[in-house]
Amino acid sequence: MTTNELKKGVRVLLRNGWEATLADNRKGNTRLATVYGYFTEMGSVYSHDIVSYMTALGDWENVEHTDAQKKCKQMNDAMPF
């Protein structure tokens, strides 16, 4: 399943190990999500930072990224911080 096919309410695992619940049905490079990290907050997350989603049985399944999302990740990785 690609990140564009994930629907509102799906629990996802982010690249940094935090979990989030998707809050929109949009497609593209960013998704709106409630992130459960040091604090619980809602905001945009990059689609390429979503690595897995929780199935109805409670198992984690890996997601696939589109070519545009892979290109966005490459551009973000190239930025100096």
N, C-alpha and C positions, 0 to 999 in steps of 0.2 A: 504494500500500500504506500502511496506517495503522501507527502505532507499536505498536498492539495485535496486529498480525499478525506482527511480527518475532519470530523464534524464537531460542532459546539458540544461541550460537556465531556469530551474525551480527555482522559488523564494521560499526560505525556511525560517522558523523562527527557530532561535537557542535557546538553553536552557537559555541563559543569556538575552534574549529579543531582540537581534539584528537580523536584516534580512541579508540574503545572497542570491546570485545567483550562482547556481552550474555551474562549468566550465568544468566538465568532465562527462563521462558515466561509470566510474569505479564502482566496487563493493568492499565491504570490510569495514575495520574499519576507513578508512580516505577518505575524498573527497576533491577535489580542488574547492575552492569557492572564489568569490569576496564578502567580508564582509563589510557591511555598519554599522560601529560603530562610535567611536569617529573620526576615519579616515576611508577612503575607501581603503582597501588593499586586495590583493589576497594571498591566502595561503591555507594550509591544515586545515581542521576541522575534528574532530572526528565525525563519523556517529551517535554515541549515543548522540551527542549534538544537532542533528536535531530533533525537536519535531513536526513540522507541515510543510506543503507545501501549496502553493497557487494554487487553481484550476483555470481553464480557466474563470470561472465566478467571480473570485476574492475572493472566500471564502477560509478559512483556514481549512484544513483537517489534522487530526493527523496521524502520521506515526507509523509503527510498526518496532521494532528492531529485528534483528536475535539473536539467542542464543550467537553467537560469539561476537556480539556487546555488548550484556548485560554483558558478561564475561569481556570484555575489560573495560567497565565502572566500574565494581566492582574492577578490579585491579587498575584503576586510582584513585578511591575513597579511596583505602587502602593506597595509597602513602602519606607519611607525607610531608607537605609543610612548 
